[in-house]
């Protein structure tokens, strides 16, 4: 199964759906979906509601392998079920969509223009659980706010150090050193980031593969060298706060770069929509993101 998923991710057409909002971002995701904070009083109720939202998306006829290669899950989602089946198994067995897991625990305070990941406690145990739940790969996010070479070096080193542990566990890591799209020196940050990523890629063993999730670059096709690198399975792009229309327009100018959108994917979906309205809206969203991802 892992080899089949590997080949599908390497050569398949489509994009990755990011359905991995964690505790901190869940209230905003629910609010955009039309569920306000006065609709729940506890974290358990909040997570129940967001799982209902994710279940509605995943079970929609519009959410299929025709356009979608993979989906990134939150840890709680991995341990929950859809129609009586664990979420990762439902994705692969029912939808032929490859499951990934968000493993980072959020960001540290800004230092040297970046926010490193907080320590990932009990990572080994989490990776064992992921393997037992038939997860294909993982995702972990850091944030670059300024073009500080020391900070960006630390970001990339931390990402690759943890990625090697994930590879050793038999999973494919998605490395996500996001560059803030509002940064005044975004282009300069991307230049430093690209150089550091290439250095670390050269240090990987020949049997090791990673994926990268990057902000859509300021210069079109800027990451083409990374996309073609033999140690890189796929490079995906985050929407980073752009609207879906903006993100699609920018993505379509970057050959070989595919989407891994969250807010841009679910934009416009609402809990009050009928099933037909919901499915029609999601279909239009999925098809537009797919079109931008296959250039």
C-alpha positions as CSV (number, residue, x, y, z in Angstrom):
1,X,0.0,0.0,0.0
2,X,2.8,2.4,0.9
3,X,4.5,1.9,-2.5
4,X,1.2,2.4,-4.3
5,X,0.7,5.6,-2.4
6,X,4.3,6.7,-3.0
7,X,3.9,6.3,-6.8
8,X,0.5,8.1,-6.8
9,X,2.0,11.0,-4.9
10,X,5.0,11.2,-7.1
11,X,3.2,11.2,-10.5
12,X,-0.5,11.7,-9.9
13,X,-2.4,14.8,-10.9
14,X,-4.2,16.8,-8.2
15,X,-3.6,18.6,-5.0
16,X,-3.6,18.0,-1.2
17,X,-6.5,19.2,1.0
18,X,-5.3,20.7,4.3
19,X,-7.9,19.7,6.9
20,X,-5.6,20.0,9.9
21,X,-6.8,23.0,11.8
22,X,-5.7,22.5,15.4
23,X,-7.0,23.8,18.7
24,X,-5.8,27.3,18.2
25,X,-7.2,27.7,14.6
26,X,-10.4,25.6,15.0
27,X,-12.6,28.5,16.3
28,X,-11.8,30.6,13.3
29,X,-12.4,27.7,10.9
30,X,-15.7,27.0,12.5
31,X,-16.6,30.7,12.4
32,X,-15.9,30.8,8.7
33,X,-18.2,27.8,8.3
34,X,-21.0,29.6,10.1
35,X,-20.6,28.2,13.6
36,X,-20.0,30.9,16.2
37,X,-18.3,30.5,19.6
38,X,-21.7,30.6,21.4
39,X,-22.5,27.3,19.7
40,X,-20.2,25.4,22.0
41,X,-18.9,25.6,25.6
42,X,-16.2,23.1,25.8
43,X,-13.2,22.0,23.7
44,X,-14.8,18.5,23.2
45,X,-17.9,20.2,21.8
46,X,-15.7,22.3,19.5
47,X,-13.8,19.3,18.2
48,X,-17.0,17.4,17.7
49,X,-18.3,20.2,15.5
50,X,-15.1,20.6,13.5
51,X,-15.1,16.8,12.9
52,X,-18.6,17.1,11.6
53,X,-17.4,19.8,9.2
54,X,-14.5,17.7,8.0
55,X,-16.7,14.6,7.7
56,X,-19.1,16.6,5.5
57,X,-16.2,17.7,3.3
58,X,-14.6,14.2,3.0
59,X,-17.8,12.4,2.3
60,X,-19.0,14.8,-0.3
61,X,-19.0,13.4,-3.8
62,X,-16.9,16.3,-4.9
63,X,-14.1,15.2,-2.6
64,X,-12.5,12.4,-4.7
65,X,-9.3,11.1,-6.1
66,X,-10.3,12.6,-9.5
67,X,-8.9,15.9,-8.2
68,X,-7.4,15.3,-4.8
69,X,-4.2,13.3,-4.1
70,X,-4.0,13.6,-0.3
71,X,-5.5,15.1,2.8
72,X,-3.7,16.4,5.9
73,X,-5.4,15.5,9.2
74,X,-5.3,16.9,12.7
75,X,-4.2,14.3,15.4
76,X,-7.8,14.1,16.8
77,X,-9.2,13.5,13.3
78,X,-6.8,10.5,12.9
79,X,-8.3,8.9,16.0
80,X,-11.9,9.6,15.0
81,X,-14.0,7.7,12.5
82,X,-16.1,8.4,9.4
83,X,-19.0,6.1,8.8
84,X,-17.6,3.6,11.3
85,X,-14.1,3.6,9.8
86,X,-10.9,5.4,11.0
87,X,-10.5,8.6,9.0
88,X,-7.2,7.6,7.3
89,X,-8.7,4.2,6.2
90,X,-11.8,5.9,5.0
91,X,-9.7,8.3,2.9
92,X,-7.7,5.6,1.2
93,X,-10.2,2.7,1.0
94,X,-13.3,4.7,0.1
95,X,-11.8,7.7,-1.7
96,X,-8.2,6.6,-2.8
97,X,-6.9,9.8,-1.1
98,X,-3.6,9.6,0.7
99,X,-3.7,10.4,4.4
100,X,-1.1,12.7,6.1
101,X,-0.9,13.8,9.8
102,X,0.0,17.2,11.3
103,X,2.6,16.4,14.0
104,X,3.8,19.8,15.1
105,X,2.5,21.3,18.4
106,X,2.5,25.0,17.3
107,X,5.0,27.8,17.2
108,X,7.5,29.3,19.7
109,X,7.8,33.0,20.2
110,X,9.5,35.0,17.4
111,X,13.3,35.1,17.6
112,X,15.7,36.2,14.9
113,X,12.8,36.9,12.6
114,X,11.3,33.4,12.7
115,X,9.1,31.2,14.8
116,X,10.5,27.7,15.3
117,X,8.3,24.8,16.2
118,X,7.7,24.1,19.8
119,X,9.2,20.8,21.0
120,X,7.2,17.8,19.8
121,X,6.8,15.8,22.9
122,X,6.5,12.0,22.6
123,X,7.1,12.3,18.8
124,X,8.2,8.6,18.6
125,X,4.9,7.5,20.1
126,X,2.9,9.7,17.8
127,X,4.7,8.3,14.8
128,X,4.0,4.7,15.9
129,X,0.3,5.6,16.3
130,X,0.4,7.2,12.8
131,X,1.9,4.0,11.3
132,X,-0.8,1.9,13.1
133,X,-3.5,4.2,11.7
134,X,-2.1,3.7,8.1
135,X,-0.9,7.3,7.7
136,X,1.4,7.8,4.7
137,X,3.2,11.0,5.8
138,X,3.4,13.9,8.2
139,X,3.4,17.7,8.1
140,X,5.0,20.3,10.4
141,X,4.9,24.0,10.1
142,X,7.4,26.8,11.0
143,X,7.1,30.5,10.2
144,X,9.5,33.0,8.6
145,X,8.7,36.6,9.2
146,X,11.9,38.4,8.2
147,X,14.9,37.7,6.0
148,X,17.2,36.9,8.9
149,X,19.8,34.4,7.7
150,X,20.5,32.9,11.2
151,X,16.8,32.5,11.9
152,X,16.1,30.8,8.6
153,X,19.0,28.5,9.0
154,X,17.6,27.4,12.4
155,X,14.2,26.9,10.8
156,X,15.5,24.6,8.1
157,X,17.8,22.7,10.4
158,X,15.0,22.0,12.9
159,X,12.7,20.9,10.1
160,X,15.2,18.5,8.5
161,X,16.4,17.1,11.9
162,X,12.8,16.1,12.7
163,X,12.2,14.9,9.1
164,X,14.9,12.4,9.5
165,X,13.2,10.9,12.5
166,X,10.0,10.7,10.6
167,X,11.7,9.0,7.6
168,X,13.2,6.4,10.1
169,X,9.7,5.7,11.3
170,X,8.7,4.8,7.7
171,X,6.7,7.9,6.9
172,X,7.2,10.7,4.4
173,X,7.6,14.1,6.0
174,X,6.1,17.3,4.6
175,X,8.5,20.1,5.6
176,X,6.7,23.4,5.9
177,X,8.8,26.5,6.5
178,X,6.1,29.1,5.6
179,X,7.2,32.6,4.6
180,X,4.7,35.2,5.7
181,X,3.0,36.6,2.6
182,X,2.8,40.0,4.3
183,X,6.6,40.1,5.0
184,X,8.2,43.2,3.5
185,X,11.3,41.2,2.5
186,X,9.5,38.0,1.4
187,X,11.6,37.7,-1.7
188,X,14.8,37.9,0.2
189,X,13.5,35.3,2.7
190,X,12.7,32.9,-0.1
191,X,16.2,33.3,-1.6
192,X,17.8,32.3,1.8
193,X,15.3,29.6,2.3
194,X,15.9,28.0,-1.0
195,X,19.6,27.9,-0.5
196,X,19.3,26.3,2.9
197,X,16.8,23.7,1.7
198,X,19.1,22.7,-1.2
199,X,22.0,22.3,1.2
200,X,20.0,19.9,3.5
201,X,18.6,18.0,0.6
202,X,22.1,17.1,-0.6
203,X,22.8,15.6,2.9
204,X,19.8,13.1,2.7
205,X,20.5,9.5,1.9
206,X,19.6,8.2,-1.6
207,X,16.7,6.2,-0.2
208,X,15.3,9.1,1.7
209,X,12.5,11.3,0.4
210,X,10.8,14.4,1.7
211,X,8.0,16.7,0.6
212,X,7.9,20.5,1.0
213,X,5.1,22.8,1.7
214,X,6.1,26.4,0.7
215,X,4.5,29.8,0.3
216,X,3.8,30.6,-3.3
217,X,7.0,32.4,-4.3
218,X,7.4,36.0,-5.3
219,X,9.3,35.0,-8.5
220,X,7.4,32.5,-10.7
221,X,9.0,29.0,-10.9
222,X,11.5,30.0,-8.2
223,X,11.4,26.6,-6.6
224,X,11.8,24.6,-9.8
225,X,15.2,23.3,-8.7
226,X,13.7,21.9,-5.5
227,X,10.7,20.4,-7.4
228,X,13.1,18.5,-9.7
229,X,15.4,17.3,-6.9
230,X,15.7,13.5,-6.7
231,X,15.2,13.5,-2.9
232,X,11.9,15.5,-3.2
233,X,8.7,13.5,-3.7
234,X,6.5,16.6,-4.3
235,X,6.4,20.3,-3.5
236,X,3.1,21.8,-2.5
237,X,2.0,25.3,-1.8
238,X,0.0,26.8,1.0
239,X,-2.5,29.6,0.4
240,X,-1.1,31.6,3.3
241,X,-4.0,34.0,3.7
242,X,-4.7,34.6,0.0
243,X,-8.3,34.3,-1.2
244,X,-8.9,31.2,-3.3
245,X,-8.9,33.3,-6.5
246,X,-5.6,35.0,-5.6
247,X,-4.0,31.7,-4.6
248,X,-5.1,29.9,-7.7
249,X,-3.9,32.8,-10.0
250,X,-0.4,32.8,-8.4
251,X,-0.1,29.0,-8.2
252,X,-1.0,28.6,-11.9
253,X,2.2,30.6,-12.8
254,X,4.4,28.0,-11.0
255,X,5.0,24.8,-13.0
256,X,5.1,21.6,-11.0
257,X,3.9,23.3,-7.8
258,X,0.6,21.9,-6.5
259,X,-1.8,23.2,-3.9
260,X,-2.2,22.2,-0.3
261,X,-4.9,24.8,0.6
262,X,-6.9,25.0,3.8
263,X,-8.8,28.3,4.0
264,X,-8.8,28.7,0.3
265,X,-10.3,25.2,-0.1
266,X,-13.2,25.7,2.4
267,X,-13.8,29.3,1.5
268,X,-17.6,29.8,1.1
269,X,-18.7,26.6,2.7
270,X,-21.4,27.0,5.3
271,X,-23.2,24.8,7.8
272,X,-26.6,26.1,6.7
273,X,-26.1,25.1,3.1
274,X,-28.2,22.2,1.8
275,X,-26.2,19.1,0.8
276,X,-26.6,20.0,-2.9
277,X,-25.5,23.6,-2.3
278,X,-22.6,22.4,-0.2
279,X,-21.5,19.8,-2.8
280,X,-21.9,22.2,-5.7
281,X,-19.8,24.9,-3.9
282,X,-17.1,22.4,-2.9
283,X,-17.0,21.0,-6.4
284,X,-16.4,24.4,-7.9
285,X,-13.6,25.1,-5.3
286,X,-12.0,21.7,-5.9
287,X,-12.0,22.0,-9.7
288,X,-10.5,25.5,-9.6
289,X,-7.7,24.5,-7.3
290,X,-7.1,21.3,-9.4
291,X,-6.8,23.4,-12.6
292,X,-4.3,25.7,-11.0
293,X,-2.3,22.7,-9.7
294,X,-1.8,20.8,-13.0
295,X,0.2,23.4,-15.0
